[in-house]
Amino acid sequence: MAPAKLWLSIFLSGFAVCACLLLQSLLTLAPYGDLSRVGRVSEDDFGWKIEPPHIGSSLLHGTPVDKADILVIGDSFSAPHVWQSALVKEGHAVATMYWSQIDEMLCADFEEWLSQIGFRGKLVVIESVERLLNVRLAHSRRCTPLKRPLTAAVEPASPPLAQVPAFALNWDAQLFSGWMTNRCTRAAIAGKVRSGCNSMTLARPVADGCALFSHRRCDMALFLADDLNHGELTAANVAGMQAFSNTHAKMPVLWMVVPNKWTAYLEPARSQAFVGALRQTDLGPDLFAFVQQEKTAMRDFYFPNDTHISTRGLLVLGERMAQAVKQKLGVTSLPATE
């Protein structure tokens, strides 16, 4: 073969390979779940398919701290402002701040800090996912007072999706994105680790999965490895929560501990020493039993491609928290916001 024809053949072969890779990437759905995005796992296989409920924007609109009667200190489960919308619907003005703003800790000068940021309300809700509560309580035991001024964002940090993402060419994808997504998806389903695929995303079989989830590969769902890496909660954690509440008794505190997705679907018995101790207190509702009940009452209580509770699930969670707020404040109905 003449040199010119050889180089032309190599060029055409390379062009064909690049064209195929590009086409594959363009046809690969952009990720809309945190686990699918981190693990480079296909949304065709693990993306949820049930249309989410509509929530009026006014219900997702937060309140400045100095005008709120309830302050939420939460993490990414509180970032969409969805569960808080149940409190807003009942007439409460709710401000939401995040653990990341306070360096993942609650300090000994908690009540002074509330006064410093302008909160003059009647209840603080402390929300934490199961896997991070122990770390946050440990940090709180040795923290120093926060000095910098902090505010609560009025708009949700991560607004909920209004609909199932429709198919669209993924023009933002890199050349190898589609190929990597296909490779990582096959590895995750096989339970293997491949280079370039984040091992924090795990695909695991779920019993009766197609009754619980809406995605195409509903026999499995995606989970976060960190759900296991941080260990179980214990009765000592409840004692730490109780000690904090007792120390700051001037301001009622309602604890909201959200189970890991792994606990919800794969190991319901995890953290049962914590749950048993929590039930003996008035610190907050038992959301572990609540999740076990609600996960079978609807599909996609947790998103299959995400570590978080779905929009529909958060609305039901919000109703449960509204009940807990009433009980904590000792009222039979929630007052209207002034």
N, C-alpha and C positions, 0 to 999 in steps of 0.2 A: 504494500500500500504506500502510495506516495506520501511524503511528509505533509503536504497540504491537506490531503484527504484524511490523514490520521488526526491532525489537529482539528479538522472540522468535525470528525466523528466524536472526538473527546468533548468538544464544545457543545455539540448537539445533545450528547448523553448527559452532560452536566446541566444543560438548560432544561432537559426533560425532568431530571431529578428535582431541580429547584422548583420547576413549575408544579410538579406533583406535591411537593412539600408545601408550597404556598397555597395551593388549592385546598389541601387538607386542613391547613391552619385557618383559612378563610371560612371553611365550613364547620369548624369546631366552635360550638357556642362559647361565648365569653362567660366565665364563671360568675355565678350569683350567690354562691354559698361560701362561707369562710373556709370550711374544710376542703371543699372541692378546689378552691383557689389555692390554698396552701399546698395541698397534695397533688395538684395538677391532675385532678380526676374529672372524668367526663360528666358534664351536666346532662347529656343525653341519657346516661345511665342512672345518675343519682340526683338530678334536679327535681324539685317538687312540682306537681302539676295541678294542684287544686287552687283555684282563684282565691286570693285572700279577701277578707271582709273590708268594706270601706269604713274608714274612720275619719270623721270630720276634722279638718285642720285645726279648728279651734280647740278640740279636745287634746290635741298633741302639743298645743302651745303652752309652754311653761310660764311660770310666774317669777319675777325677780325675788330674791331672798327676802328683802325687807317688806314685801307685800304678801308673802306666803303664810299660810297657817299650817302647812305640812312641808317639811324639808326631807327629801330623799337623798341619802348618800349611797350611791350604788355603783355597779360596774356595767359591763356591756349588755346585761340583761335589762337594764334600765335605760340604756341609751336611746332606744326608739321612742320613749315616752308612751308606749302602748299600754302597759299595765296601769300606769298612773292615770290614763284617760278614764278609768272607772271611778277614780276619786274625783277627778274634775267633773265628770257627769253628775256626781252626787253633790256638787256644789263647793268642793274644796279648791283652794288656790295652792298649787303644788309647785315647789321649786326642786330642781334636780341638780345635784352636784355629784362628782365622781371620785372614787378612791384615788385615782391617779393625780387629782388636784391636791390631795393631802398626803402624798407620798405613801399611800397604802397603809395609813395608820390613823388611829384616833388617840389624841393625846390627853394627858391628865387635866389640862385646862379646857376641856371640851365645852363647858358652859360659858366660859369667858370667850372662847373662840366663836361660839354661836352669837354672842352679843356683839363681838367685833365685826362680824360679817353682816350684822343687821337683822338677824332672824329673831322675830318676836312672836312666833307662832306657838302652837300647842303640842306638836308631836314631831319627832324625828324618826324616820324609817331607815334602818340600816340594812341595805340589801347586799348580799354576797353570794356568789356561786360557791358550792360545796368545796371545790378543790383549792380555793384561795383563802377560805376563812381562817384556817389554822395559822397561815403565814401572816395574815393581817392582824390577828389577835396577838401573835408573838411580837410583831413590830410595835404594836400599840403599847406593850408593856415597857418598852424602853425608848419611847419617842421623846423628842424635844418639842416645845411649843411652836406652833406655826406662826410665823411673823407676817408673811406676805398677805395682802388683801386678796380675797377670792370672790368670784361671782358665779351665779348659776346661769347657764345658757338658756335662753328662751326657746330656741328651736332645738329639735331632737339632734343628738350627735350623730345618729345613724337612722334616718327616717325609714319606716317600713316600706317595702315595695308594694305598689298599688295593684300589681297584677303579675301573673306568671310572665317572665321575660319571653317575648316572641322571638322566633328565629330571625337572625340578621347576620349578614356577613361580618366576620370579626376582623375589621380593618386594622385594629390596634394590635393584633397578634404578631408575634415574631415568626420568622421563617420556620423554625423548628417547633413552634408551640403545639401544633396539631399532632405531630409525631410524638412529642414528649407526653402529651395528654393521653394518647392511645397507649403508650408504653407504661405510663404510671397507673392507668386505670387497670390494665391487665395484671400488673404486679400487685396492686391493692386487692383486687378480687382473689388473687391466688395467695394472698397473705405473705408476699415476698417484698424485700426491700431492694430497690434499684437505684443506681446513681442518678442524681438529678431529681429524684422523687422524695419529697419531704416525709420522713418517717413519723412525723407528728400526726399525720392523717392515717387512720386505720379503718379498713373496711372489715366488718364483722357480720356473720350471720345473725339474724334476729328471728326468734320464734314467732310464727304467725305474722311475719313482717308485712305481707301484702294487706293484712287487715289493719296495720298500724301506719303504713306509709303509702304515698302516692307515686313514688318514682318508678321507673321502668324495672330496675334491678331491686325490687322491693323485698326480696329474700335477704338482702343485706342492707346495712346503713353505714354511714361514715361516723367515726368517733375520734375524739382527741386523745392522744396518748397521755397527755398531762392529767387527764381524769384519774389515771392510775398512779402516775409518778408522785403525786403529792400525798398519797396514802388516805386512810379513812379518818373521819372526825370521831372524837371520843367524848365521853362525859366531861373530861377536863375542859374541853372547848365550851361546853355549856356553862361550866363554872366560871370561865373567863368572861363570857357574855353577861352572866349574872352579876359578877363583881363590877363590871363597867356600869351596868344599869343602876346598881345600888349606889355607886360612887357619885353618879350624876342624876340623882333622883328628882332634882328640881324640874328637869325636862323629861317628860315621858319618852321612852325609846321603845320602838317596836322592831324586833329583829326579823329579817326575811332571808332565810337561807334556802337557796335554790339548788336542788339536786343536780349533780352532773348528768349529762346525757347517758354516760356509761352506766351509772347507777340506775337511771330510769328504765333502761331497756335490757341491760345485760346482767347486772348484779344488784337486784333490789335490796339484798340484805346488807349491802355496804353501809357503813356509818350507823348501824342500828343502835350501838351503845349511845351515840349522840342523840339519835331520835328518841330513844327511851327516856333519856335524861331531860330532853327538851319538853317532852309531854308533861313532865312533873312541874313545869314552871308556867308563868304567863308571859314569857319573853316574846313569843311569837308563834304563828301557826305551824303545824307539822305539814310542811309542803312535800315531804317524802311520800306520805300516804296519799296526799292530794294528787300528786303526779301519777302514782300507780293507778288511781281511779280514772283520771282524766285521759291518760294515754290510750285507753281502750274505748273511750267515749267518742273519740274523733281520730281521723287519720291526720298524720303530721302534727301531733302535739308539739314535738320537737321537729325542726326541719331535718329531712334526711341528709342534706348536704352541708349542714351547718351544726355548730355545737350549741346553738341557742334555741329557745322555745319559739315556735312560730307565732305569727301575728294572731291567729285564731286562738292559740294556746295562751298567749299573753293576755288576751281579753278576758278569758276565763280566770286566769291567775289574778287579774286585777279585781274581778268580782270577789274572789276569796280574800284578797287583801282589804277590800272595802269593808267586808264583814269583820276582819281582824281589827281594823281601825275603830269601828263602832264599839267593839268590845273593849279595846284598850282605853278609849276615851269615856266609856260608860254612858253612851248615848244610844237612844233607840232610832234616831234618824240623824243624818248628817246636815249641818247647817248650811244655808246658802252663803255664797261668798259675798262679802260687802262690795 
